[in-house]
């Protein structure tokens, strides 16, 4: 570049400062023209890029549904007969076994009824013994009368001149009368036997009712509510009235239920008897449950079907009312090519694109076919080979053909 300097007069007017400024500016321009250009294809200048490898693993697609634990069964314990609580053996939170005594009722009128029933049984048994004796007497009378008549009849046939016909007729009449007495005695005996059966049945009935004075637990469970205490009157719980007072509420908690709304799309993939994971959030712990039944009907409004999961609780670690997540395995793919789901730009349900770092460390865009997807991983059906490196992270900062310095990170995204 050439600068033209004027005459000495002009130089005097502008001064030496202007000349110095021009010389400095010329030096800057000269320096800019000679600066070296940065080579973007130089590996030393390539930007670092986080990558993950395409690896093989087993994938399982899980459906996670939250639900609330319910007791396997829960009942109100009522008294069968009305009575006052003489002794109570329960309290809140108490664990009881099947057949364990919960309370004893005082029922004095039923005790008196039992005494009357026992007396009636004794009377009927005595009447039965009398009927048996009467039958024996009637049979004896009949035997005598019958033998007498038979002998007289035989004599009359052989020696008709020795007996009058009237004597034979009288003997025959007594024989018939004695036979009728035997029949009557047998009927009386049968009636006495039925009387004994009736009185014993009444006694057994009242004994059974009196046995209900001892209220016992129908199954293993936990007393979750207590409604009546010692001295309270428990009415007989045989009516449907809402005012009927119960002794307590008993819940069976050694086996719990989870009723979950199963989405329509998952109905065909879930089967009775299948084992599922039941996960608590607080404290973080996982239990095993089993799918035991379906409602076999889709709710038209929610498009879900009720499914029931049973979870054993032998150590009482779970409490009814707790929330838990049920993890239901829907699909499984074994030893397939996988990538973290965030590295794939999905174009549609089963297709997408990834940025691959090739053998020369240049970026190329690759179309891939997708298979099974989980919360963190996706199956690569085609488009990639095992151990190929794929850009992990924001892809917008890279361009196709760019040279990068790959830095391998774990599938989870952590170095």
C-alpha positions in Angstrom: 0.0 0.0 0.0 1.4 3.5 -1.0 0.8 6.7 0.9 1.6 10.0 -0.8 3.2 12.6 1.3 2.6 16.3 0.3 4.8 19.3 0.2 6.8 20.6 3.2 4.2 23.3 3.7 1.4 20.7 4.0 3.5 18.6 6.3 3.9 21.6 8.6 0.2 22.1 8.6 -0.8 18.6 9.4 2.0 17.9 11.6 4.1 14.9 12.4 1.3 13.2 14.5 -0.8 12.6 11.4 2.2 10.9 9.7 2.8 8.6 12.7 -0.9 7.6 12.8 -0.8 6.7 9.1 2.3 4.6 9.6 0.8 2.7 12.5 -2.4 2.0 10.5 -0.4 0.7 7.6 1.5 -1.7 9.9 -1.8 -3.1 11.3 -3.2 -3.8 7.8 0.0 -5.5 6.9 -0.1 -7.7 10.0 -3.7 -8.7 9.3 -2.9 -9.7 5.8 -0.1 -12.1 7.0 -2.1 -13.8 10.0 -2.3 -17.6 9.7 -5.8 -19.2 9.0 -7.0 -21.8 11.5 -7.3 -25.3 9.9 -10.7 -26.8 10.9 -9.7 -30.3 9.7 -6.7 -30.4 12.0 -7.4 -33.1 14.7 -5.8 -30.8 17.3 -8.5 -28.2 16.7 -11.4 -30.7 16.6 -14.0 -30.0 19.3 -14.7 -32.6 22.0 -17.9 -34.6 21.5 -19.6 -37.0 24.0 -20.4 -40.3 22.4 -21.9 -43.6 23.4 -21.4 -47.0 21.9 -24.1 -49.2 20.4 -24.2 -52.2 22.7 -26.2 -55.3 23.1 -28.5 -55.9 26.2 -31.8 -57.3 27.3 -34.7 -54.9 27.2 -38.0 -55.1 29.1 -40.8 -52.7 28.5 -42.6 -52.1 31.9 -46.0 -50.5 32.6 -45.9 -48.6 35.8 -49.3 -47.9 37.6 -49.8 -46.4 41.0 -52.3 -47.9 43.4 -53.2 -48.0 47.1 -52.9 -51.1 49.3 -56.2 -52.6 50.5 -56.7 -55.4 53.1 -57.4 -58.8 51.7 -60.6 -58.8 53.7 -62.1 -56.4 56.2 -65.2 -57.0 58.4 -67.2 -55.6 61.2 -67.3 -58.2 64.1 -70.9 -58.4 65.4 -72.5 -60.4 68.2 -74.7 -63.3 67.2 -76.8 -62.9 70.4 -77.6 -59.8 72.4 -75.7 -59.4 75.7 -73.4 -57.3 77.9 -69.7 -57.4 77.4 -68.4 -59.2 80.5 -64.8 -59.2 79.4 -63.0 -57.6 76.4 -59.6 -58.9 75.2 -58.9 -56.5 72.4 -57.5 -53.0 71.7 -56.5 -50.9 68.8 -53.7 -52.3 66.6 -53.8 -55.7 68.2 -52.8 -58.7 66.0 -55.1 -61.7 66.5 -55.1 -65.3 65.3 -58.0 -67.2 63.9 -60.2 -68.6 66.7 -58.6 -66.2 69.3 -61.1 -65.0 72.0 -62.0 -61.3 71.5 -64.7 -60.8 74.1 -67.1 -62.7 76.4 -70.8 -61.7 76.7 -73.0 -62.1 79.8 -76.5 -63.5 78.8 -78.3 -64.6 82.0 -81.7 -65.3 80.3 -80.0 -67.7 77.9 -78.4 -69.5 80.8 -81.8 -70.0 82.3 -83.2 -71.2 79.0 -80.4 -73.8 79.0 -81.5 -75.1 82.4 -85.1 -75.4 81.2 -84.0 -77.2 78.1 -82.0 -79.7 80.2 -85.0 -80.3 82.4 -87.2 -80.9 79.4 -84.7 -83.4 78.1 -84.8 -85.3 81.4 -88.6 -85.4 81.4 -88.8 -86.6 77.8 -86.3 -89.3 78.6 -88.3 -90.5 81.6 -91.4 -90.5 79.5 -89.6 -92.6 77.0 -88.6 -95.2 79.6 -92.3 -95.3 80.8 -93.4 -95.9 77.2 -91.0 -98.8 76.9 -92.3 -100.4 80.1 -95.9 -99.9 79.0 -95.1 -101.6 75.7 -93.6 -104.6 77.6 -96.7 -104.9 79.8 -99.0 -104.7 76.8 -97.0 -107.4 75.0 -97.2 -109.6 78.1 -101.0 -109.2 78.3 -101.3 -110.0 74.6 -99.2 -113.1 74.9 -101.4 -114.5 77.7 -104.7 -113.6 76.0 -103.4 -115.0 72.7 -102.3 -118.3 74.2 -105.6 -118.7 76.1 -107.7 -118.1 73.0 -105.5 -120.5 70.9 -105.9 -123.3 73.4 -109.6 -122.9 73.8 -110.0 -122.9 70.0 -108.0 -126.1 69.7 -110.1 -127.8 72.4 -113.3 -126.8 70.7 -112.2 -128.3 67.5 -111.3 -131.7 69.1 -114.0 -131.8 71.9 -116.8 -129.4 71.0 -118.9 -130.8 73.8 -116.5 -129.7 76.6 -116.6 -125.9 75.9 -119.4 -123.5 75.4 -119.0 -121.3 72.3 -119.4 -118.2 74.5 -116.2 -119.0 76.4 -114.3 -119.2 73.1 -115.7 -115.9 71.9 -114.8 -114.2 75.1 -111.2 -115.4 74.8 -111.0 -114.3 71.2 -112.2 -110.8 72.2 -109.5 -110.5 74.9 -106.9 -111.6 72.4 -107.9 -108.9 70.0 -108.1 -106.3 72.8 -104.6 -107.2 74.0 -103.2 -106.9 70.4 -104.7 -103.4 70.1 -103.0 -102.5 73.4 -99.7 -103.5 72.0 -100.2 -101.3 69.0 -101.1 -98.4 71.2 -98.1 -98.9 73.4 -95.8 -98.9 70.3 -97.3 -95.6 69.1 -96.8 -94.1 72.6 -93.1 -95.3 72.5 -92.6 -93.7 69.1 -94.1 -90.4 70.3 -91.8 -90.5 73.4 -88.8 -91.0 71.2 -89.7 -88.0 69.1 -90.2 -86.0 72.2 -86.6 -86.8 73.3 -85.3 -85.8 69.9 -87.2 -82.5 70.0 -86.0 -81.5 73.5 -82.4 -82.4 72.7 -82.6 -80.3 69.5 -83.9 -77.3 71.6 -81.1 -77.8 74.0 -78.4 -78.0 71.3 -79.8 -74.9 69.7 -79.6 -72.9 72.9 -76.1 -74.3 73.6 -75.1 -73.1 70.1 -76.5 -69.6 70.9 -74.8 -69.6 74.2 -71.5 -70.5 72.6 -71.8 -67.2 70.7 -71.3 -65.5 74.0 -67.6 -66.1 73.3 -66.8 -63.9 70.3 -63.7 -65.2 68.4 -61.7 -64.0 65.5 -62.8 -65.5 62.1 -59.3 -65.1 60.6 -55.8 -63.8 61.3 -55.9 -60.0 61.3 -55.4 -56.6 63.0 -58.0 -54.8 65.1 -58.2 -51.5 63.3 -61.3 -50.1 65.2 -62.8 -50.8 68.6 -66.5 -49.7 69.0 -67.6 -51.3 72.3 -65.9 -51.9 75.6 -66.5 -53.8 78.9 -70.1 -53.3 80.1 -71.5 -52.2 76.8 -74.6 -53.9 75.5 -74.1 -55.5 72.1 -77.3 -56.1 70.2 -77.6 -59.2 68.1 -76.1 -58.5 64.7 -78.8 -60.3 62.8 -80.6 -57.3 61.4 -79.6 -55.0 58.6 -80.2 -51.8 60.7 -77.4 -49.2 60.6 -77.7 -48.6 64.3 -76.5 -52.1 65.2 -73.3 -51.8 67.3 -70.3 -53.8 66.3 -67.6 -55.0 68.7 -64.7 -54.1 66.4 -63.3 -53.9 62.9 -60.9 -56.6 61.8 -58.6 -56.4 58.8 -56.6 -59.2 57.2 -53.2 -57.6 56.4 -50.9 -60.6 56.0 -52.1 -60.6 52.4 -52.9 -57.2 50.7 -54.7 -56.3 47.5 -53.7 -53.7 44.8 -56.5 -52.9 42.4 -55.0 -51.2 39.3 -56.6 -49.7 36.2 -55.0 -51.6 33.4 -54.9 -49.6 30.1 -56.7 -51.2 27.2 -53.5 -51.5 25.1 -51.9 -53.6 27.8 -54.7 -56.0 28.4 -53.5 -58.7 25.9 -50.0 -58.6 27.4 -50.9 -59.3 31.0 -51.8 -62.7 32.3 -53.2 -64.2 35.5 -50.4 -65.7 37.6 -47.8 -63.4 36.3 -45.3 -62.1 38.9 -44.9 -58.3 39.1 -42.7 -55.9 41.1 -44.4 -53.7 43.6 -42.2 -50.7 44.5 -42.6 -48.3 47.4 -41.2 -44.8 47.3 -40.8 -44.1 51.0 -39.1 -46.2 52.2 -37.6 -47.2 48.8 -38.2 -51.0 48.7 -39.5 -53.5 46.2 -41.9 -56.4 46.9 -43.1 -59.2 44.7 -46.8 -59.5 43.8 -49.0 -61.8 41.7 -51.8 -60.9 39.3 -54.7 -63.0 40.4 -57.8 -61.8 38.6 -59.3 -59.3 36.0 -62.7 -57.7 35.8 -62.9 -58.9 32.2 -64.6 -55.7 31.2 -63.3 -52.4 29.8 -64.6 -49.2 31.4 -66.0 -47.3 28.5 -65.1 -43.9 30.0 -61.5 -44.5 31.1 -60.7 -47.4 28.6 -59.2 -49.4 31.4 -59.8 -52.7 33.0 -59.5 -53.5 36.7 -56.8 -56.0 37.6 -56.0 -57.2 41.1 -52.6 -57.9 42.4 -52.0 -59.9 45.7 -48.9 -58.9 47.7 -47.8 -61.2 50.7 -47.1 -59.3 53.8 -46.0 -61.9 56.4 -43.8 -59.4 58.3 -46.4 -56.6 58.4 -44.0 -54.3 56.6 -46.8 -52.9 54.5 -49.8 -51.0 55.8 -53.2 -50.6 54.2 -53.5 -47.1 52.7 -49.9 -47.0 51.5 -49.3 -46.1 47.8 -47.1 -48.3 45.6 -46.2 -48.5 42.0 -46.8 -51.8 40.1 -44.3 -52.6 37.4 -45.9 -54.9 34.9 -43.5 -56.3 32.2 -45.2 -56.1 28.8 -42.5 -56.9 26.2 -39.0 -58.4 26.3 -36.2 -58.4 23.8 -33.1 -60.4 24.5 -29.5 -59.4 23.4 -30.5 -56.7 21.0 -28.6 -53.5 19.9 -29.5 -50.6 22.1 -28.9 -46.9 22.5 -30.0 -44.3 25.1 -33.4 -43.0 24.0 -32.2 -39.4 24.1 -29.6 -39.8 21.3 -32.3 -40.7 18.8 -34.2 -38.0 16.9 -37.5 -39.7 16.3 -39.1 -39.1 12.9 -42.0 -41.4 13.5 -43.0 -44.2 15.8 -40.5 -46.8 14.5 -37.9 -44.6 12.7 -35.4 -41.9 13.6 -32.0 -40.5 13.0 -28.7 -40.3 14.9 -25.3 -38.6 14.5 -22.7 -41.2 14.0 -19.0 -40.6 14.5 -17.3 -42.7 11.8 -13.9 -44.3 11.7 -12.3 -41.0 10.6 -14.0 -39.1 13.5 -16.3 -37.2 11.1 -20.0 -36.8 11.9 -22.5 -38.4 9.6 -26.3 -38.6 9.9 -27.8 -42.1 9.9 -31.4 -43.2 9.6 -32.3 -46.1 12.0 -35.2 -48.4 12.5 -36.5 -48.5 16.1 -37.9 -51.5 18.0 -38.8 -51.9 21.7 -38.5 -48.8 23.8 -38.2 -48.5 27.6 -37.9 -45.4 29.8 -34.2 -45.1 29.1 -33.2 -47.4 26.2 -34.4 -48.1 22.7 -33.8 -51.1 20.5 -32.0 -50.5 17.2 -33.4 -52.9 14.6 -31.3 -51.6 11.6 -29.0 -48.8 10.6 -26.2 -49.3 13.1 -23.6 -51.9 14.0 -22.4 -53.0 17.4 -19.8 -50.7 19.0 -20.4 -47.8 16.6 -20.2 -44.4 18.3 -23.1 -42.1 18.4 -23.2 -38.5 19.5 -24.7 -38.1 23.0 -26.2 -34.8 23.9 -27.5 -31.8 22.0 -27.1 -32.6 18.3 -27.9 -29.0 17.1 -24.4 -27.9 18.0 -22.9 -30.3 15.4 -23.0 -30.5 11.6 -22.7 -33.3 9.2 -19.1 -33.8 8.1 -17.6 -32.0 11.1 -14.4 -33.5 12.6 -14.8 -34.1 16.3 -12.7 -35.6 19.1 -15.0 -38.4 20.5 -15.2 -38.8 24.3 -16.9 -42.0 25.5 -19.5 -41.7 28.2 -21.7 -44.2 30.0 -25.1 -45.1 28.6 -26.7 -43.2 31.4 -25.0 -40.0 30.3 -22.4 -39.9 33.1 -18.7 -40.0 32.4 
